[in-house]
């Protein structure tokens, strides 16, 4: 993977992450309205858990042989999203899988902020304080994305409806 060989400044890496997250929703196929998901049977929930655990074990056990660059990329990649997408698609169709990925992109803003704050402050503040600050920053970003999502789903009235 090319990105593991490219050296970015912290600012450029943050800009690349934010740009990617802003562009991603426009690359998904058009999604039709989806119905509420039905209750999962216990067997499917267990299968999802097993698949997620297997992928997590694969990433963690291969980290040493992959090296620091690749294992860092693999650790930050949303390892469980393919599991969720496959099960959502199989059970409820492609529109549910698209909705899952759109929601994941919104959640990745907080992860990007967390990683940025840790990388920016860990040398100056130390591990515990940098992680604490990163958690607060990520929660703030997650709150903003949540409220923007809520505002986006509210029905809008036009002048002709008033």
C-alpha positions as CSV (number, residue, x, y, z in Angstrom):
1,X,0.0,0.0,0.0
2,X,1.4,3.3,-1.1
3,X,0.2,5.3,2.0
4,X,2.4,3.2,4.3
5,X,5.5,4.5,2.5
6,X,4.5,8.2,2.3
7,X,5.6,10.5,5.1
8,X,3.0,13.1,6.0
9,X,3.2,16.0,8.4
10,X,0.6,16.0,11.1
11,X,-1.3,18.8,9.4
12,X,-1.2,17.2,5.9
13,X,-2.4,13.9,7.4
14,X,-5.3,15.6,9.2
15,X,-6.2,17.4,6.0
16,X,-6.1,14.2,4.0
17,X,-8.3,12.4,6.6
18,X,-10.9,15.2,6.7
19,X,-11.0,15.6,2.9
20,X,-11.5,11.8,2.5
21,X,-14.3,11.9,5.0
22,X,-16.0,14.8,3.3
23,X,-15.7,13.2,-0.2
24,X,-16.7,9.6,0.9
25,X,-20.5,10.2,1.1
26,X,-20.6,11.4,-2.5
27,X,-19.0,8.2,-3.7
28,X,-21.7,5.9,-2.3
29,X,-24.4,4.7,-4.6
30,X,-27.8,6.4,-4.3
31,X,-29.8,4.8,-1.5
32,X,-33.5,4.2,-1.5
33,X,-35.6,4.4,1.7
34,X,-34.9,1.6,4.1
35,X,-37.2,-0.1,6.5
36,X,-36.4,-0.7,10.1
37,X,-34.2,-3.8,10.7
38,X,-35.9,-6.7,12.2
39,X,-34.7,-8.4,15.4
40,X,-31.6,-10.6,14.9
41,X,-31.8,-14.3,15.8
42,X,-29.2,-15.3,18.4
43,X,-27.4,-17.5,15.8
44,X,-26.8,-14.5,13.5
45,X,-25.6,-12.4,16.4
46,X,-23.1,-15.2,17.4
47,X,-21.9,-15.5,13.8
48,X,-21.3,-11.7,13.6
49,X,-19.4,-11.9,16.9
50,X,-17.3,-14.8,15.7
51,X,-16.4,-13.1,12.4
52,X,-15.5,-9.9,14.2
53,X,-13.3,-11.7,16.7
54,X,-11.6,-13.7,13.9
55,X,-10.8,-10.5,12.0
56,X,-9.5,-8.8,15.2
57,X,-7.3,-11.8,16.1
58,X,-6.0,-11.8,12.5
59,X,-4.9,-8.2,12.7
60,X,-3.4,-8.4,16.2
61,X,-1.5,-11.7,15.5
62,X,-0.1,-10.5,12.2
63,X,1.0,-7.1,13.6
64,X,4.5,-8.2,14.4
65,X,5.2,-9.7,11.0
66,X,3.5,-6.7,9.2
67,X,5.8,-4.1,10.8
68,X,4.9,-0.9,12.4
69,X,3.6,1.0,9.4
70,X,1.3,-1.8,8.1
71,X,0.1,-2.8,11.6
72,X,-0.7,0.8,12.4
73,X,-2.8,1.1,9.3
74,X,-4.5,-2.2,10.0
75,X,-5.2,-1.3,13.6
76,X,-6.9,2.0,12.6
77,X,-8.8,0.5,9.8
78,X,-12.4,-0.1,10.7
79,X,-11.8,-3.9,11.0
80,X,-15.4,-4.7,11.9
81,X,-17.1,-2.7,9.2
82,X,-16.8,-5.4,6.5
83,X,-18.3,-7.9,8.9
84,X,-21.2,-5.6,9.6
85,X,-21.7,-4.7,6.0
86,X,-21.7,-8.3,4.8
87,X,-24.3,-9.3,7.4
88,X,-26.4,-6.2,6.8
89,X,-26.4,-6.8,3.0
90,X,-27.1,-10.5,3.3
91,X,-30.0,-9.9,5.8
92,X,-31.5,-6.7,4.6
93,X,-30.1,-5.7,1.2
94,X,-27.7,-3.3,-0.3
95,X,-29.5,-0.1,1.0
96,X,-28.9,-1.2,4.6
97,X,-25.2,-1.8,3.8
98,X,-24.9,1.7,2.2
99,X,-26.6,3.2,5.3
100,X,-24.2,1.4,7.5
101,X,-21.2,2.8,5.7
102,X,-22.6,6.3,5.7
103,X,-23.0,6.1,9.4
104,X,-19.5,4.8,9.8
105,X,-18.1,7.8,7.9
106,X,-19.9,10.1,10.3
107,X,-18.3,8.3,13.2
108,X,-14.8,8.4,11.7
109,X,-14.7,12.2,12.2
110,X,-14.4,11.6,16.0
111,X,-11.7,8.9,15.4
112,X,-9.8,11.3,13.2
113,X,-10.0,14.0,15.9
114,X,-8.9,11.5,18.5
115,X,-5.8,10.5,16.5
116,X,-4.9,14.0,15.6
117,X,-5.0,15.2,19.2
118,X,-3.0,12.3,20.5
119,X,-0.3,12.8,17.8
120,X,-0.3,16.5,18.4
121,X,-0.1,16.5,22.2
122,X,1.4,13.2,23.4
123,X,5.0,14.5,23.5
124,X,4.0,17.7,25.3
125,X,1.3,16.4,27.7
126,X,2.3,12.8,28.2
127,X,0.2,9.7,27.4
128,X,-2.6,10.0,30.0
129,X,-3.3,13.7,29.6
130,X,-3.0,13.5,25.8
131,X,-5.5,10.6,25.7
132,X,-7.8,12.4,28.1
133,X,-7.8,15.5,25.9
134,X,-8.2,13.4,22.8
135,X,-11.3,11.6,24.3
136,X,-12.9,15.0,25.2
137,X,-12.2,16.3,21.7
138,X,-13.6,13.2,20.0
139,X,-16.7,13.3,22.1
140,X,-17.2,17.0,21.1
141,X,-16.8,16.1,17.5
142,X,-19.2,13.1,17.8
143,X,-21.8,15.4,19.5
144,X,-21.5,17.9,16.7
145,X,-21.9,15.2,14.0
146,X,-24.9,13.7,16.0
147,X,-26.7,17.1,16.2
148,X,-26.0,17.9,12.5
149,X,-27.5,14.5,11.6
150,X,-30.6,15.1,13.7
151,X,-31.0,18.6,12.2
152,X,-30.6,17.1,8.7
153,X,-33.4,14.5,9.3
154,X,-36.0,17.1,10.5
155,X,-38.6,17.9,7.9
156,X,-38.1,21.3,6.3
157,X,-40.9,23.7,5.6
158,X,-40.9,25.9,2.6
159,X,-42.4,29.3,2.2
160,X,-45.3,27.8,0.2
161,X,-46.2,25.5,3.2
162,X,-46.5,28.4,5.6
